[in-house]
Amino acid sequence: MNDVLSAFINPTLLRVFRLLRIGRILRLVKSAKGLRKLLFALVISLPALFNIGCLLFLVIFIYAIIGMSQFSRVRIQGALDDVVNFQTWTKSMLLLFRVSTSAGWNDILDALMTDGPPDCDPNYGGYSTGDCGSTAFAFAFFLTFLVISFLIIINTYIAVILENFSAAHAQEEVGITEDDFGMFYQIWEKYDPNATQFILLDQLSDFCDDLELPLRLAKPNQIKLAGLDLPIYYDTKLHCLDVLFALTKRVLGDVEESEDFAELQKQMTEQFMAAFPDLERIKPTTTTMQLNKENTAAKRLQRAWRLHKLKQKLAKAVIASRNKGSNTASRVTSARSTLPPETDKEPGKLDGSFNGSLGLQVPGCSTGISRSTTPTIHEDDSEGVDNANKGEKYHVTNDEDDGVPTIDA
């Protein structure tokens, strides 16, 4: 096979096509946006240019046959020579291809507009016109060919390229370009090295943060990701196409009602389904928005349950505190019930009360003053206390049993 190719194609010529790899550098140069846009317009124009080329070839083919039938015997003179003539189909094709670029067509027309001597011989070779041409036919032939090939078809090439260039420029103004899609797939490859088309839901936040503008969703992005309403498949996995469509819709805005976007989405989905037929059998189990609602509801239920348990603990603590306070109050009440009723107090007297043993209890004082029924009278004036009413003397002693001081008369 290599020998056959070498016989028809020079291997050195094939190596020249490797120079086209230089175009990859343009993807890395951020400042060469204009050149990249022009190359992008040229690439997307290739299918249309191929169709136009086929149409041009058909027109040249038809006119080459007509030219051979009318001008194959014209005398070689003027702009005509051994190569530029209509004697064979190959030479006719080359001549008309040259004329389609409007290069020297007027000189060739002059050489074909010969009706008689001395420019040609009408009786040459026994043909009806000899080696002469035809002024009227040559004029009509070149006029129609130039209008069809040069003014229509060749300019159609330019129109197609300009249209695609305008489309590329409009796409850039919209906010998303072909380079953005390439960047998306390049970063997706890092999270899906085995090309399964799926990533885990836990990886979505980091993936969207690693993207470049305009598709990037910087952290914190949990709420924004939930709002994308992405379908979630088995084992909480997300599909590449769903993520790309969601991010594209977010950048472009409200495009749900756009017929162009719907058609584009349909075509991309069909291409993915054709390339990966197993995807049709996989159905989503939920969405990111639904999952976020479920998580939010679960958190609210957990918070309400914790609050309920906390209220129960507080209620038990309050009840226990009230019970303890009631027991204390009952003990105080029972202690007060053992005291005698209050007597009239004279002005200037000490506010207190005597118990059964004539003990004086002073309010606010833990030390009681009591008087025994059989008082002990001491004559020691230095330790006595003058009673303002009776002139009696008292002596203060400490009771050894309860530590309460006692006044002995």
RODO-2510 file (C-alpha; in nm, 4 decimals, decimal comma):
residues 409
     n   res          X          Y          Z
     1     m     0,0000     0,0000     0,0000
     2     n     0,2839     0,2368     0,0825
     3     d     0,4438     0,1626    -0,2557
     4     v     0,1201     0,2458    -0,4342
     5     l     0,0849     0,5747    -0,2479
     6     s     0,4487     0,6592    -0,3144
     7     a     0,3957     0,6030    -0,6858
     8     f     0,1136     0,8563    -0,7070
     9     i     0,1881     1,0976    -0,4200
    10     n     0,5219     1,2322    -0,3150
    11     p     0,5715     1,1517     0,0568
    12     t     0,7388     1,4877     0,1032
    13     l     0,4143     1,6548     0,0018
    14     l     0,2287     1,4668     0,2742
    15     r     0,4753     1,5870     0,5340
    16     v     0,3954     1,9447     0,4380
    17     f     0,0435     1,8983     0,5734
    18     r     0,1939     1,8544     0,9182
    19     l     0,2525     2,2278     0,9166
    20     l    -0,1203     2,2656     0,9717
    21     r    -0,0579     2,1637     1,3317
    22     i     0,0756     2,5138     1,3867
    23     g    -0,2870     2,6216     1,4017
    24     r    -0,3128     2,4576     1,7441
    25     i    -0,0938     2,7328     1,8846
    26     l    -0,3722     2,9807     1,8170
    27     r    -0,5865     2,8062     2,0776
    28     l    -0,3267     2,8871     2,3401
    29     v    -0,2760     3,2504     2,2428
    30     k    -0,5436     3,4499     2,4248
    31     s    -0,4657     3,7747     2,2423
    32     a    -0,5140     3,6272     1,8905
    33     k    -0,8923     3,6366     1,9128
    34     g    -0,9357     3,8076     1,5752
    35     l    -0,7205     3,5546     1,3918
    36     r    -0,8877     3,2654     1,5699
    37     k    -1,2265     3,4071     1,4760
    38     l    -1,1233     3,4287     1,1097
    39     l    -0,9937     3,0718     1,1062
    40     f    -1,3078     2,9553     1,2809
    41     a    -1,5193     3,1243     1,0123
    42     l    -1,3110     2,9557     0,7430
    43     v    -1,3443     2,6130     0,9021
    44     i    -1,7210     2,6302     0,9414
    45     s    -1,7429     2,7559     0,5800
    46     l    -1,5735     2,4478     0,4349
    47     p    -1,8942     2,2468     0,3739
    48     a    -2,0594     2,5371     0,1934
    49     l    -1,7431     2,6113    -0,0028
    50     f    -1,7276     2,2492    -0,1145
    51     n    -2,0838     2,2691    -0,2461
    52     i    -2,0075     2,5899    -0,4315
    53     g    -1,6945     2,4307    -0,5773
    54     c    -1,9014     2,1412    -0,7080
    55     l    -2,1402     2,3868    -0,8707
    56     l    -1,8503     2,5757    -1,0306
    57     f    -1,7039     2,2492    -1,1588
    58     l    -2,0389     2,1610    -1,3165
    59     v    -2,0605     2,4989    -1,4915
    60     i    -1,7025     2,4737    -1,6226
    61     f    -1,7673     2,1166    -1,7369
    62     i    -2,0725     2,2214    -1,9416
    63     y    -1,9011     2,5236    -2,0964
    64     a    -1,5900     2,3187    -2,1746
    65     i    -1,7970     2,0805    -2,3867
    66     i    -1,9669     2,3727    -2,5619
    67     g    -1,6300     2,5403    -2,6240
    68     m    -1,4806     2,2213    -2,7706
    69     s    -1,7722     2,1869    -3,0130
    70     q    -1,7411     2,5452    -3,1375
    71     f    -1,3768     2,6535    -3,0972
    72     s    -1,1704     2,3337    -3,1190
    73     r    -1,0580     2,4118    -3,4787
    74     v    -0,9877     2,7837    -3,4336
    75     r    -0,6458     2,8850    -3,5637
    76     i    -0,3770     2,9202    -3,2952
    77     q    -0,3031     3,2914    -3,2810
    78     g    -0,3054     3,5832    -3,0423
    79     a    -0,3633     3,4653    -2,6843
    80     l    -0,4189     3,1069    -2,8016
    81     d    -0,1243     2,8663    -2,7974
    82     d    -0,0516     2,4981    -2,7568
    83     v    -0,1857     2,5017    -2,3980
    84     v    -0,4510     2,7721    -2,4039
    85     n    -0,7097     2,6398    -2,6510
    86     f    -1,0271     2,4318    -2,6790
    87     q    -0,8781     2,1381    -2,8680
    88     t    -0,9163     1,8882    -2,5796
    89     w    -1,1428     1,8587    -2,2769
    90     t    -0,8541     1,8975    -2,0332
    91     k    -0,7242     2,2125    -2,2023
    92     s    -1,0757     2,3516    -2,2204
    93     m    -1,1249     2,2967    -1,8455
    94     l    -0,7970     2,4707    -1,7632
    95     l    -0,8783     2,7603    -1,9956
    96     l    -1,2230     2,8166    -1,8491
    97     f    -1,0925     2,7878    -1,4926
    98     r    -0,8496     3,0674    -1,5786
    99     v    -1,1278     3,2729    -1,7345
   100     s    -1,3440     3,2214    -1,4228
   101     t    -1,0920     3,4355    -1,2362
   102     s    -1,1280     3,7019    -1,5103
   103     a    -0,7589     3,6676    -1,5961
   104     g    -0,6937     3,7650    -1,9639
   105     w    -1,0410     3,6735    -2,0827
   106     n    -1,0544     3,9685    -2,3258
   107     d    -0,7407     3,8537    -2,5124
   108     i    -0,8843     3,5053    -2,5554
   109     l    -1,2123     3,6560    -2,6747
   110     d    -1,0272     3,8571    -2,9426
   111     a    -0,8550     3,5408    -3,0692
   112     l    -1,1910     3,3634    -3,1045
   113     m    -1,3703     3,6532    -3,2795
   114     t    -1,2292     3,5763    -3,6284
   115     d    -1,4889     3,5505    -3,9035
   116     g    -1,2768     3,5421    -4,2197
   117     p    -0,9488     3,6136    -4,4009
   118     p    -0,6798     3,7138    -4,3400
   119     d    -0,7209     3,5917    -3,9780
   120     c    -0,8585     3,2502    -4,0741
   121     d    -0,9511     3,0213    -4,3662
   122     p    -1,3260     2,9445    -4,3932
   123     n    -1,2526     2,6426    -4,6160
   124     y    -0,9849     2,4857    -4,3928
   125     g    -1,0130     2,1080    -4,3636
   126     g    -1,3485     2,0948    -4,5344
   127     y    -1,5283     2,2148    -4,2198
   128     s    -1,8255     2,4461    -4,2432
   129     t    -1,6391     2,7304    -4,0710
   130     g    -1,2837     2,6169    -4,1469
   131     d    -1,0447     2,7415    -3,8753
   132     c    -1,2482     3,0561    -3,8077
   133     g    -1,4350     3,1452    -3,4966
   134     s    -1,7611     3,3298    -3,4447
   135     t    -1,7848     3,6838    -3,3171
   136     a    -2,1450     3,6627    -3,1947
   137     f    -2,1136     3,3173    -3,0399
   138     a    -1,7775     3,3931    -2,8750
   139     f    -1,9183     3,7130    -2,7238
   140     a    -2,2302     3,5365    -2,5888
   141     f    -2,0203     3,2409    -2,4676
   142     f    -1,7776     3,4491    -2,2606
   143     l    -2,0406     3,6947    -2,1396
   144     t    -2,2668     3,4281    -1,9923
   145     f    -1,9736     3,2282    -1,8537
   146     l    -1,8218     3,5291    -1,6773
   147     v    -2,1558     3,6320    -1,5286
   148     i    -2,2276     3,2829    -1,3963
   149     s    -1,8793     3,1832    -1,2827
   150     f    -1,7149     3,5068    -1,1752
   151     l    -1,9930     3,7459    -1,0798
   152     i    -2,2163     3,4840    -0,9138
   153     i    -2,0313     3,1706    -0,8074
   154     i    -1,6931     3,3196    -0,7149
   155     n    -1,8591     3,6003    -0,5210
   156     t    -2,0695     3,3377    -0,3469
   157     y    -1,7468     3,2089    -0,1938
   158     i    -1,6835     3,5502    -0,0445
   159     a    -2,0447     3,5827     0,0706
   160     v    -2,0334     3,2487     0,2528
   161     i    -1,7080     3,3335     0,4305
   162     l    -1,8339     3,6784     0,5329
   163     e    -2,1603     3,5316     0,6588
   164     n    -1,9826     3,2763     0,8733
   165     f    -1,7419     3,5426     0,9967
   166     s    -2,0395     3,7557     1,0996
   167     a    -2,1912     3,4520     1,2704
   168     a    -1,8657     3,3903     1,4572
   169     h    -1,8555     3,7566     1,5617
   170     a    -2,2191     3,7447     1,6734
   171     q    -2,1501     3,4259     1,8672
   172     e    -1,8649     3,5980     2,0461
   173     e    -2,0893     3,8918     2,1351
   174     v    -2,3504     3,6543     2,2750
   175     g    -2,0995     3,5361     2,5319
   176     i    -2,0151     3,1761     2,4390
   177     t    -1,7743     3,0694     2,1663
   178     e    -1,6369     2,7432     2,0349
   179     d    -1,3313     2,7912     2,2554
   180     d    -1,5554     2,7968     2,5634
   181     f    -1,6978     2,4577     2,4699
   182     g    -1,3469     2,3254     2,4131
   183     m    -1,2428     2,4555     2,7551
   184     f    -1,5459     2,2841     2,9114
   185     y    -1,4568     1,9439     2,7648
   186     q    -1,0913     1,9874     2,8549
   187     i    -1,1699     2,0449     3,2243
   188     w    -1,4372     1,7740     3,2193
   189     e    -1,1672     1,5286     3,1147
   190     k    -0,9859     1,5924     3,4449
   191     y    -1,2905     1,4854     3,6460
   192     d    -1,3865     1,2036     3,4071
   193     p    -1,0549     1,0492     3,2961
   194     n    -1,2238     0,7256     3,1843
   195     a    -1,4651     0,9096     2,9510
   196     t    -1,7786     0,7729     3,1180
   197     q    -1,9655     1,1007     3,0467
   198     f    -2,0616     1,1175     3,4161
   199     i    -1,9214     1,2823     3,7270
   200     l    -2,0354     1,2603     4,0877
   201     l    -2,2634     1,5238     4,2361
   202     d    -1,9992     1,5997     4,5007
   203     q    -1,7551     1,6947     4,2209
   204     l    -1,9886     1,9453     4,0569
   205     s    -1,8976     2,2358     4,2853
   206     d    -1,5229     2,1967     4,2249
   207     f    -1,5770     2,1415     3,8518
   208     c    -1,7804     2,4603     3,8046
   209     d    -1,5252     2,6538     4,0094
   210     d    -1,2408     2,5318     3,7833
   211     l    -1,4153     2,6500     3,4660
   212     e    -1,3188     2,9774     3,3018
   213     l    -1,5536     3,2639     3,2343
   214     p    -1,8247     3,2882     3,1149
   215     l    -1,9224     2,9333     3,2185
   216     r    -1,7563     2,9520     3,5605
   217     l    -1,9530     2,9392     3,8853
   218     a    -1,7180     3,0470     4,1630
   219     k    -1,7509     2,9106     4,5135
   220     p    -1,9682     2,9268     4,7184
   221     n    -2,1993     2,7981     4,4474
   222     q    -2,4257     2,5406     4,6125
   223     i    -2,7406     2,7533     4,5806
   224     k    -2,6665     2,8418     4,2170
   225     l    -2,6003     2,4789     4,1287
   226     a    -2,9290     2,3745     4,2869
   227     g    -3,1046     2,6366     4,0762
   228     l    -2,9692     2,4787     3,7559
   229     d    -3,2130     2,1891     3,8140
   230     l    -2,9745     1,9269     3,6732
   231     p    -3,1008     1,5692     3,6267
   232     i    -2,9349     1,3250     3,8675
   233     y    -2,8836     0,9677     3,7522
   234     y    -2,7933     0,6510     3,9410
   235     d    -2,5386     0,6787     4,2227
   236     t    -2,5881     1,0600     4,2294
   237     k    -2,4109     1,1146     3,8966
   238     l    -2,4483     1,3994     3,6459
   239     h    -2,4201     1,3752     3,2673
   240     c    -2,1860     1,5942     3,0656
   241     l    -2,4499     1,7178     2,8212
   242     d    -2,6923     1,8189     3,0981
   243     v    -2,4265     2,0268     3,2739
   244     l    -2,3195     2,1946     2,9477
   245     f    -2,6770     2,2837     2,8510
   246     a    -2,7526     2,4211     3,1987
   247     l    -2,4421     2,6419     3,2096
   248     t    -2,5080     2,7628     2,8540
   249     k    -2,8653     2,8586     2,9414
   250     r    -2,7389     3,0442     3,2457
   251     v    -2,4983     3,2531     3,0347
   252     l    -2,7395     3,3198     2,7493
   253     g    -3,0275     3,4004     2,9809
   254     d    -3,3862     3,3060     2,9036
   255     v    -3,3487     3,1028     2,5850
   256     e    -3,6069     2,8350     2,6559
   257     e    -3,8466     2,9867     2,4032
   258     s    -3,5826     3,0380     2,1348
   259     e    -3,6417     2,8071     1,8376
   260     d    -3,2766     2,8244     1,7329
   261     f    -3,1527     2,7122     2,0732
   262     a    -3,4160     2,4390     2,0918
   263     e    -3,3117     2,3114     1,7499
   264     l    -2,9443     2,3228     1,8464
   265     q    -3,0163     2,1347     2,1686
   266     k    -3,2141     1,8750     1,9757
   267     q    -2,9319     1,8217     1,7258
   268     m    -2,6693     1,7870     1,9973
   269     t    -2,8889     1,5419     2,1872
   270     e    -2,9414     1,3324     1,8749
   271     q    -2,5678     1,3272     1,8078
   272     f    -2,4970     1,2158     2,1644
   273     m    -2,7648     0,9488     2,1467
   274     a    -2,6234     0,8194     1,8180
   275     a    -2,2709     0,8088     1,9604
   276     f    -2,3796     0,6633     2,2969
   277     p    -2,6966     0,4536     2,2492
   278     d    -2,6835     0,3255     2,6089
   279     l    -2,7738     0,6731     2,7305
   280     e    -3,1350     0,6285     2,6164
   281     r    -3,1900     0,3503     2,8696
   282     i    -3,0646     0,5583     3,1612
   283     k    -3,3353     0,7630     3,3274
   284     p    -3,2767     1,0358     3,5878
   285     t    -3,3906     0,9596     3,9410
   286     t    -3,4197     1,3179     4,0662
   287     t    -3,2840     1,6684     4,0090
   288     t    -3,0516     1,8967     4,1986
   289     m    -3,3373     2,1314     4,2860
   290     q    -3,5544     1,8478     4,4172
   291     l    -3,2620     1,7065     4,6135
   292     n    -3,1923     2,0492     4,7625
   293     k    -3,5574     2,0792     4,8689
   294     e    -3,5421     1,7382     5,0350
   295     n    -3,2204     1,8260     5,2187
   296     t    -3,3660     2,1587     5,3318
   297     a    -3,6814     1,9889     5,4606
   298     a    -3,4747     1,7280     5,6459
   299     k    -3,2621     1,9975     5,8094
   300     r    -3,5720     2,1866     5,9201
   301     l    -3,7203     1,8718     6,0720
   302     q    -3,3959     1,8005     6,2553
   303     r    -3,3814     2,1574     6,3848
   304     a    -3,7444     2,1425     6,5003
   305     w    -3,6828     1,8101     6,6779
   306     r    -3,3748     1,9466     6,8572
   307     l    -3,5728     2,2534     6,9626
   308     h    -3,8540     2,0301     7,0907
   309     k    -3,6126     1,8211     7,2986
   310     l    -3,4496     2,1368     7,4345
   311     k    -3,7887     2,2731     7,5410
   312     q    -3,8637     1,9462     7,7192
   313     k    -3,5368     1,9666     7,9125
   314     l    -3,6065     2,3283     8,0078
   315     a    -3,9594     2,2404     8,1224
   316     k    -3,8285     1,9588     8,3417
   317     a    -3,5689     2,1922     8,4910
   318     v    -3,8349     2,4558     8,5684
   319     i    -4,0631     2,1966     8,7310
   320     a    -3,7782     2,0630     8,9427
   321     s    -3,6868     2,4164     9,0482
   322     r    -4,0476     2,4915     9,1444
   323     n    -4,0755     2,1703     9,3487
   324     k    -3,7580     2,2563     9,5339
   325     g    -3,8879     2,6064     9,6042
   326     s    -4,2194     2,4663     9,7345
   327     n    -4,0406     2,2363     9,9779
   328     t    -3,8332     2,5272    10,1085
   329     a    -4,1421     2,7434    10,1503
   330     s    -4,3248     2,4683    10,3396
   331     r    -4,0343     2,4298    10,5825
   332     v    -4,0295     2,8044    10,6433
   333     t    -4,4047     2,8072    10,7005
   334     s    -4,3865     2,5205    10,9484
   335     a    -4,1059     2,6956    11,1349
   336     r    -4,3085     3,0143    11,1636
   337     s    -4,6106     2,8262    11,2925
   338     t    -4,4174     2,7306    11,6089
   339     l    -4,3625     3,0956    11,7044
   340     p    -4,6012     3,2715    11,9597
   341     p    -4,8195     3,5549    11,8432
   342     e    -4,6621     3,8984    11,8344
   343     t    -4,7144     4,1319    12,1309
   344     d    -4,7495     4,5032    12,1355
   345     k    -4,4183     4,6697    12,1144
   346     e    -4,3482     4,9946    12,2929
   347     p    -4,1681     5,2714    12,1126
   348     g    -3,7948     5,2475    12,1516
   349     k    -3,8081     4,8818    12,2482
   350     l    -3,6061     4,6183    12,0690
   351     d    -3,8136     4,4540    11,7950
   352     g    -3,8149     4,0870    11,8873
   353     s    -4,0184     3,8027    12,0389
   354     f    -3,9765     3,5625    12,3304
   355     n    -4,0092     3,1881    12,2891
   356     g    -4,1330     2,9477    12,5482
   357     s    -3,8143     2,9832    12,7562
   358     l    -3,8387     3,3602    12,7459
   359     g    -3,5781     3,3735    12,4705
   360     l    -3,5660     3,6936    12,2696
   361     q    -3,5434     3,6383    11,8905
   362     v    -3,4194     3,9451    11,7059
   363     p    -3,5270     3,9625    11,3399
   364     g    -3,2316     3,9561    11,0974
   365     c    -2,9961     3,8309    11,3706
   366     s    -2,8913     3,4729    11,4156
   367     t    -2,8004     3,5364    11,7792
   368     g    -3,0832     3,5066    12,0271
   369     i    -3,1079     3,6776    12,3682
   370     s    -3,2922     3,4730    12,6278
   371     r    -3,3864     3,5164    12,9895
   372     s    -3,4155     3,2092    13,2006
   373     t    -3,6995     3,1598    13,4460
   374     t    -3,4463     3,1323    13,7267
   375     p    -3,2140     3,4189    13,6580
   376     t    -2,8662     3,4345    13,8037
   377     i    -2,7818     3,7751    13,9494
   378     h    -2,4221     3,8945    13,9472
   379     e    -2,3058     4,1977    14,1376
   380     d    -2,0203     4,2653    13,8938
   381     d    -2,0917     4,6183    13,7697
   382     s    -1,8222     4,6081    13,5026
   383     e    -1,9956     4,3266    13,3158
   384     g    -2,3540     4,4277    13,3930
   385     v    -2,5967     4,6163    13,1865
   386     d    -2,8267     4,8820    13,3309
   387     n    -3,1867     4,8295    13,2569
   388     a    -3,3433     5,1635    13,1754
   389     n    -3,6827     5,0703    13,3227
   390     k    -3,6143     4,8504    13,6315
   391     g    -3,2577     4,9305    13,7246
   392     e    -3,1699     4,5609    13,7202
   393     k    -2,8313     4,4368    13,6183
   394     y    -2,7789     4,1593    13,3684
   395     h    -2,4792     3,9531    13,2703
   396     v    -2,4303     3,8157    12,9176
   397     t    -2,3195     3,4544    12,9001
   398     n    -2,2968     3,2005    12,6177
   399     d    -2,5062     2,8899    12,6207
   400     e    -2,2770     2,5961    12,5612
   401     d    -2,5466     2,3910    12,3909
   402     d    -2,6431     2,6087    12,0959
   403     g    -2,3940     2,8965    12,1149
   404     v    -2,6701     3,1546    12,1741
   405     p    -2,5715     3,4311    12,4212
   406     t    -2,7871     3,4516    12,7363
   407     i    -2,8489     3,7545    12,9552
   408     d    -2,8604     3,6572    13,3188
   409     a    -3,0201     3,8971    13,5688
***
